[in-house]
Amino acid sequence: MPPPPLSPLGRVALAAGASLTALLHPQRADLVAVAGELTGTPALRALATRLATTPSAAGLLAAAPPRFPPRGDEDLRSWAELPAGRLGRAYADFMGARRFSADARPEVRWVAGRDAAETTHLTWLMQRYVDTHDMGHVLTGLPTTVAGELGVKAWEAATTGLPSAVAAVVLGGARLPPAQRVALWGGLVPWAVRVGGRATVGVGIPYEEWMEVPLDECRAAWGVELPPPELVAAVAVRRRR
């Protein structure tokens, strides 16, 4: 069901509320997605143009597979049977260890393009970004702590240019404990800028075709360099409530 139409003021209000809550709780994928949908149309447009110049990404955009994984949790169960070290097995293990469900990911609803065709195109791109976010954790090795999420957001910001990812890092990083704030700004952000600037954009990768390929080979093919182990360890510590 399409969302109810919003006035410009309504979009601003919804974006502000979703952004604030998403920044306070960066693990809330639904609100992070809404904030990105409402604030990222120009960046999505620029990202789509950039991806269209890359053959593999252009093919993915043209095919526009409905969701990732294509069969949701059924694919996760299938990939869990792959040999250890394969991309699909690593992804299934990551999701299973955290009891994450591909079927539970939020549906993108608030992207507004210039016309219906562009809205459909950019909505698909934003949905792909939402659906493949956890693949960023698998590729970078960063944990799902608040600080780890912000590290992945920094990597996504460097590769996609989406303003919601940039804002999450800038504002969410301010709420980290001092040691993790140093690890983020002194280590992960420079790493993300350096590595993400030359890595293949994740939303343009046809992951579905790579699931049986060893994870290390995927990283090498896509220019993904792992962050230093000491930074991963620093952001893996969960905050005490």
C-alpha positions in Angstrom: 0.0 0.0 0.0 1.5 3.4 -0.9 2.0 5.9 1.9 -0.4 8.8 2.3 0.7 11.9 0.5 2.7 14.4 2.6 2.9 18.2 2.3 6.5 19.6 2.2 6.1 20.6 5.8 4.9 17.1 6.7 8.0 15.6 5.0 10.3 18.0 6.9 8.6 17.1 10.2 8.7 13.3 9.5 12.3 13.6 8.4 13.3 15.5 11.5 11.6 13.1 13.9 13.0 10.0 12.1 16.5 11.5 11.9 16.6 12.5 15.6 15.4 9.0 16.8 17.7 7.3 14.3 20.7 9.3 15.5 19.9 8.4 19.1 19.4 4.7 18.2 21.4 4.0 15.0 20.5 0.3 15.3 16.9 1.1 14.5 17.1 0.2 10.8 13.5 1.3 10.1 14.0 4.9 11.3 17.5 5.1 9.7 15.8 4.1 6.4 13.0 6.6 6.7 15.5 9.4 7.4 17.4 8.4 4.3 14.3 8.2 2.2 13.1 11.7 3.1 16.5 13.5 2.9 18.4 11.6 0.2 16.7 12.2 -3.1 19.4 14.4 -4.7 22.1 12.0 -3.4 20.2 9.0 -4.7 19.9 10.6 -8.1 23.6 11.3 -8.2 24.3 7.7 -7.0 22.1 6.2 -9.7 23.9 8.3 -12.4 27.3 7.1 -11.1 26.2 3.4 -10.9 24.8 3.6 -14.5 28.4 4.1 -15.8 29.6 0.8 -14.2 28.6 -2.3 -16.3 27.8 -4.7 -13.5 26.0 -2.0 -11.5 24.1 -0.8 -14.6 23.0 -4.4 -15.3 21.8 -4.7 -11.7 19.9 -1.4 -12.0 18.3 -2.5 -15.2 17.2 -5.9 -13.8 16.1 -4.3 -10.5 15.6 -7.6 -8.5 12.7 -7.1 -6.1 14.5 -7.5 -2.8 17.7 -8.9 -1.2 17.9 -11.8 -0.5 15.6 -12.7 -3.3 13.7 -15.3 -1.2 14.3 -13.7 2.2 15.0 -16.0 5.1 14.7 -19.0 2.8 17.9 -18.0 1.0 19.6 -17.6 4.4 18.8 -21.2 5.2 20.2 -22.3 1.9 23.4 -20.2 2.1 24.0 -21.6 5.6 24.7 -24.9 3.9 27.6 -23.5 1.8 31.2 -24.3 2.7 32.7 -22.1 5.4 34.5 -19.1 4.0 32.0 -18.5 1.2 30.3 -15.1 1.0 26.8 -16.6 1.3 27.9 -18.7 4.3 29.5 -15.7 6.0 26.3 -13.7 5.5 24.0 -16.4 6.7 26.2 -17.0 9.8 26.2 -13.2 10.5 22.4 -13.0 10.3 21.8 -16.2 12.2 24.2 -15.4 15.1 22.2 -12.2 15.7 18.8 -13.7 14.9 18.3 -11.1 12.2 15.5 -11.8 9.7 15.7 -10.7 6.1 12.0 -10.9 6.0 11.7 -8.2 8.7 13.5 -5.4 6.9 11.4 -2.2 6.4 9.9 -1.4 3.1 11.0 1.9 1.5 7.9 4.2 1.1 8.8 7.8 1.2 11.2 8.5 -1.7 9.8 11.2 -4.0 11.3 11.6 -7.5 10.5 14.1 -10.2 7.9 11.8 -11.6 6.5 8.3 -11.1 9.2 6.6 -13.1 12.0 8.3 -11.2 10.3 7.6 -7.9 10.1 3.9 -8.7 13.8 3.9 -9.8 15.1 5.7 -6.7 12.8 3.8 -4.4 14.4 0.5 -5.7 17.9 2.0 -5.1 17.1 3.0 -1.6 15.5 -0.4 -0.9 18.7 -2.1 -2.1 20.7 0.1 0.2 18.5 -0.9 3.2 18.4 -4.6 2.2 22.2 -4.9 1.8 23.3 -2.9 4.8 24.2 -6.0 6.8 26.4 -7.1 4.0 28.5 -4.1 4.9 29.1 -5.6 8.3 30.2 -8.9 6.7 32.6 -7.3 4.3 34.2 -4.9 6.8 34.1 -7.1 9.8 32.6 -4.3 11.9 30.3 -5.4 14.8 26.6 -4.4 15.3 27.3 -2.3 18.4 26.4 1.4 18.2 30.0 2.3 17.4 30.3 -0.5 14.9 27.1 0.6 13.2 28.6 4.1 12.9 31.7 2.7 11.4 29.7 0.9 8.7 27.8 4.2 8.2 31.1 6.0 7.6 32.0 3.4 5.0 28.5 3.7 3.4 28.8 7.5 3.4 32.2 7.3 1.6 30.8 4.9 -1.0 27.3 6.3 -1.6 27.4 10.0 -0.4 24.0 9.6 1.2 23.4 12.4 3.7 21.6 10.2 6.2 24.8 8.1 6.6 27.0 11.2 7.0 24.6 12.7 9.6 24.5 9.4 11.5 28.3 9.5 11.8 28.6 13.2 12.7 25.8 13.4 15.3 25.7 9.8 16.5 29.5 9.8 17.0 29.1 12.6 19.5 27.2 10.3 21.9 29.9 7.6 22.0 32.1 7.0 25.1 35.4 8.8 24.8 37.5 5.8 23.8 35.0 4.8 21.1 34.7 8.4 19.9 38.5 8.4 19.4 38.4 5.1 17.6 35.6 6.3 15.3 37.0 9.8 14.4 40.7 8.9 14.7 40.6 5.6 13.0 37.4 4.4 11.4 36.4 7.6 9.6 39.8 8.1 8.0 39.8 4.4 7.1 36.3 4.7 5.6 37.3 7.8 3.5 40.4 6.1 2.2 39.0 2.7 1.5 35.4 3.6 0.7 36.5 6.2 -1.8 38.0 3.5 -4.1 35.8 0.5 -3.2 33.0 -0.7 -5.3 29.7 0.8 -4.2 27.9 -2.0 -2.3 24.4 -1.2 -3.6 25.7 -1.8 -7.1 27.1 -5.2 -6.5 25.0 -8.2 -7.7 25.7 -10.1 -4.5 23.2 -12.8 -5.6 25.8 -13.9 -8.2 28.7 -14.1 -5.7 27.4 -16.1 -2.8 29.5 -19.2 -3.6 32.7 -17.2 -4.0 35.2 -17.1 -1.1 34.7 -14.0 1.1 38.4 -12.9 0.8 38.1 -13.0 -3.0 35.0 -10.9 -2.9 36.8 -8.3 -0.7 39.7 -8.2 -3.1 37.5 -7.9 -6.2 35.5 -5.0 -4.6 38.5 -3.2 -3.1 37.4 -3.7 0.5 40.3 -3.4 3.0 39.5 -4.5 6.5 39.9 -1.9 9.3 42.8 -2.5 11.8 41.9 -5.2 14.3 42.5 -2.8 17.2 39.8 -0.5 15.9 37.3 -3.4 15.5 38.0 -4.4 19.1 37.6 -0.9 20.3 34.1 -0.5 18.8 33.0 -4.0 19.7 32.6 -3.0 23.3 28.9 -2.6 24.1 27.9 0.4 26.2 26.6 -0.3 29.7 23.0 0.9 30.3 
